[in-house]
Amino acid sequence: MALVGSLFGTLPIFAGGVINTLMVSGVVTWRRPEPMYISWLILEVLLALVRVLVLRHALKASRAGGNTHTDLYIMLALAWAFSVGYGVFATFINGDWLAATLAGISCGAMAGGICFRNYGAPRLVGAMIFLSLGPMCLAALFTGEVVMGIVFIQIPFYLVSMSIASHRLNRILVSTMQAERENERRASQDALTGLANRAGLEAALERVCASKREHDAAAALLYLDMDDFKIINDTHGHAAGDEVLKTIAARMRGMLRVDDVAARIGGDEFVVLVTGIDAEAAVRLGEHLLLEVSKPIALADGTLVSVGLSAGISILAGPQRTPQAAMLAADTALYRAKAMGGRRCAVADAQAITDLGLDQAAAAA
């Protein structure tokens, strides 16, 4: 997506290209107002207007998460390259060497801009350079000048070299983006469980609280803490404790949707952020999490262990529609669940307590 977005970036190069081709086609038409040149100027004006309108719409739509009509934008870019090539062809076959010089220099400069503006789509670069510079080779056949044969060497060489440069630039940028995203992922991911860490949770919580989407308007935060984890560490060792944490994380992921966020923010503390959910559904989810986590876990040596889980649930609404308030409310509810013996859910806003006794957990297992 970042590479596709780059097609709409580098606006100074885009503006320079539009202004340059309008100026050259305008000057050439002013000198010799012939049908071939007039048609070139009209084509450039129309393409410039349409491309600017489409670009403005695309930039506005991208900010709102809408359709940027990238296919249309690419087709217009190819049409513009063809228009530039048409102008060069017209000046060459008319033998107007002053106009041909202006058009040729402009075309060469634009080929460089095409390469660096469209680094996200190297094949598009090759097509645009071919459409803009290629007609010069064809026009050279009509000049009657033997020396113009050099065009048949220069243009293909330029096309190949710029296409190679575009592909290499694309690979460098892709590698850089991948490295940056990997660093971001590591910075926001818990190394042991693969869940989000505290930084990843905070970012997701900020995003949901600030979102204007209807789906995000109903959201809940579940603050989870194990009841017996220290016993497992003390009895079976920290390696066994790590295995338990990874198993619990995998069970949580299996119960959540793609858009939900599960995070490990401390030794045995987890937080689940879910959207599109009301208080009643949040309690049901909390109950299911408690039952699922309480099922026996097989350690590497075959020993079966089980842990309890307590949950504090905060509904992101009203004064709790901020990350700090939501975390504080869920944490307060968690302490209340712990104080009542653990292995239960406490809902912060309604003060509702849902008990999940050991008998229920055993029955579910």
N, C-alpha and C positions, 0 to 999 in steps of 0.2 A: 504493500500500500504506500509505503514511503517513496518508492521509486516512481509509482504512478503519480503521486502527488508532486514529484519533482517536475513533471511536465508542465505544471501550472505555476512553477516558481520562476526564479531568475527574471523578474519582470523588466529590469533595465535592458537585458538582451532582447527580450520580446519587443519592447518599445523602440529600441534602436533599429531592429530589423524592419518593423513596420514603417517607421519614419524614413529610413534609408531608401527602401524600394519605392515609396510614394514620391520622394524627391527625385530620384533618378528617372522614373517613368514620367513624372511631370515635366522635368527639364527636357527630356528627349522629345516628348509630344509637343512641347512649346516650340522647340526648334523646328520640328518637322511634323506638323499636324496631319499625318497620313493615317488611313484607316487602321493599319497594322499597329501603329503606336497608340492611337486613340483607344483601340480595343484593349491594349495592354494596361493603359492607365485606368480605364473603367474597371477592368478585372481587379487591379490592385486596390482600388478604392472600395469596391464591394467586399472583397475578401478582408480588408482591414476592418471595415465596420462590423462585419459578421463575427470575425475572430475576437474583436474587443468585447462585443456583446456576450458571446459565448464564454469568454474568459471571466468576465465580471459575474455572470450567473454561476459559473463553476466555483469561483472563490467564495461567493456568498453561500452557495449550497453546501460546500465542504465544511464551512463553519457550523452550519445547522444540521450536518449529518445527512444531507440530501443527495440526490443524483447529480453528479457533475457532468454527465454526458461526455465521458472521455472518448468514446468512439467517434462522436461527431467532431470533437476537438482535434483528434488525430487526422481525420479525413480533411479538415480544413487546413491543417499544417501541410499535408501532402499537396493540396490544391495550391497553396501559396508557393511551395517549392516549384510546382509546375509553372506558375505564373512568372516567377523569376526566370526560369529556363526559357520560357516563351519570349520574354523580353530580350534576353541575350541572343536568341535565335533570330529575332526580327532585326536587331541592329546589325548582325553579321551579314545576313543575306542581302541587306540593303546597301552594304558597302559604306555605311556611315561610321568611319573608324573612330571619330570622337565619341559618338554615342556608344559604339561597341566597347570602347575603352572604359567609359563610365559604367556600363552595364556589366562588363566583365570583372572589373575591380569590385563592384558591389556584390556580384555573385560569389566571388572568391571569399570576400569578407563574411558574407552571410553563411557560407559553408562552414567556416570556423565557428560562428555563433550557433549554428545548428548542432554541431558536435557537442559543444559544452552546455548548451541549454537542455538538450534531450538525452543526457547521459543515462537516464533511467530506461531508455528504449533504444539500444544500439542498432537494432534492425531498422527502426524508424529513421535513424540518422542516415544509414546507407541509402534507404529509399529516397529521402529528401535530397541528399547530395546528388544522387543519380538524376533526379528530376530537374534539379536546378542547373547542374553543370553538364549533364549528358547532352542536351540539345546543342551545346557549343561544338561538340564533335560533328554532329550532323550538319550544322551550319557551315563548318569549315570546308565541307565538300563543295559548297556553292560559291565560295569566294574566288576560286580560280588562282589562288596564291599558294604556290608550293610550300612556302615557309610555314603556312598554317598547318602543315602536317604535324608540326610539333605538338599541336593540341591533342592529337591521338595518343601521344605519349604522356603528356602532362595530366590530362583529365583522368584517365584510368588510374594513374599513379596516385593522384590526389584522392580519388574516391577510395582506393584500397587503403591508403595510409590513414586517412581520417576515420574510416570505418574501424580499422584495427585500434586506433587510438581511443575511439569511443567504447569499444568492447573492453579494452584494458582499464579505462577509467571506470566503467561500469563494474568490473570485477573488484577493483580496489574499493569502490564505495560500498558494494555489497558486503565485502569482507569487513569493512569498518563498521557498517550498520549491525552486522551479526555480532561483532565483538562488543559493541556498545549495548546491544540488547541482552547479550549473555551477562555482561556486568550488571545491568539493571536487574536481570532475573536473579542473579546471585545476591544482590543487595536487598532484594525484597522476598527472598525465599529461605525457609528454614532448611539448613543443610541436612539434618537428620531425617526429617519426615517428608520433605518435599512440599509441605504446605507453605502458605505465606508466613512471613515472620511479622514482627511488630510493625516494621516500616511498611510492609506490603498491606497489612490490615489497615493502618492509618490512612494510606492512600486510597484504598477501596472505600473506607468509611467516609472520608472527605468527599469522594466522588458521588456516593449515594446521597449524602446529606445535601449536596449542592445541586443534584440532578432535578430537572424539571419533568422528566418522563413520568407518565402515569404509573408505570409498572414499579418505579422506585418510590412512589409516594407511600406505599405500605411496605414497611421493612421492619425487621427484628434483629436484635443482637443477642446471641446466646453465649454467655461467659461460662465455660466449663472447667471444672477442676476435679482431679482424681482424688478419691478418698483413701485409698490404701497403697499408693504408689511407693511410698518410702519403705514399706514392709518388703516389697518385691526387691528393691535395690539392696536393702540390708541382708535379705535372705539369699538371693540368687546372684547378686552382683550387678554392676552397672551395665554390663553387656546385655544381660537379660532385660534390664529396665529399658534399654534402647530398643530392643526387639518389641517390647510391649508398646512403646510409644509409636513405633512405625506401624504396628498392626492396627492400633486404634486410629491412627491417621488414615490408613487405607480404608477402614470401615466407614469413617466419616465421609471420605470422598465418594464412596459408593452410594451413600444415602443422599447426596446433594446434587443439585442441578448444575449445569455448566456455568451459569451466571453467579451462583452462590460462591462465597469465599470462606474457606476454612483456614485458620491460622494457628500456629503454635507460638505463644508469646512469652512463655517461660518454661521452666523445667517440666511440669505436668499440667500446665494451663493452656487451654485451647479457647478460641473464640470462633463462632460461626456467624457470618453475616448473610442474611437471606432477604430477598426482595419479593414483592408481589405476595405478601403474606400478612394475615391479621393475627391478633393475639391468640385466638383459639387454635389456629393452625400452627403457630409458633410453639404453643404448649405441646401439641401432638408431636411435632418434630423433636422437641426436647425429650419427651417420653421415649420416643423410638431410639434416639441417640443413647439414652441411658440404658435401655434394654439391650441394644446391640453391643455397646461397649462392655457390658457386664458378662457377656458370654465368655466361656473359658478360652484362654490363649495358650497354645502349645509353644513351649520354649525349645531351644535347639536340642536339649537333651531329652525331650519328650515330656517334661514336667508340665502339667496344666496349672495355670494360675488365672486368677480373675481379679478384677478391680472394680470398685464402685465409682460412680460419677455424680457430682452435684452440678446443677445448672442454675444460673441466674439469667432471667430473660428480660430484656428491655425492648419496648416497642418504640420505634423511632417516630414519634409524633409530638406535636405541641412543643413544650419547652425542652423535650428530650431529642429534638431534631438537630442536634449538634453532636459531633464526635465525642467531645468531652462529657456532655451530659448523658449520652447513651452508654458510654463505658462506665461512668460512675453509677448510674442506675442499675446496670447489669451486675456490677461488682457488689453493690449493696444487697441486691437480691440473692446473689451467690452466698454471701456471708450468712444471710438468714436461712438459706437452705442447709448450709453446713451446721448452723446452730441447732437446727431441728433434727440432727442425726445424720445428715447426708443422704445420698442416693435418692435425691428428689429434685424437682424443679420449683423455683420461686419466681413469680412474675412481678416485676418491679412496680408497674403502674397500677395493676388491679389488686395487688397484695394477695394474689391467689397462689395457693400452694398445692402442687400436685405431688402426691406421695407415690413412690415406686418402691415398695418393700422388697426384701430379698426373696420372698416367696414368689412374687411376680417375675422377678428376674430369672429365678430358677425354672419357673413354668415356661417362660419364653425360650429358654435354652433347650 
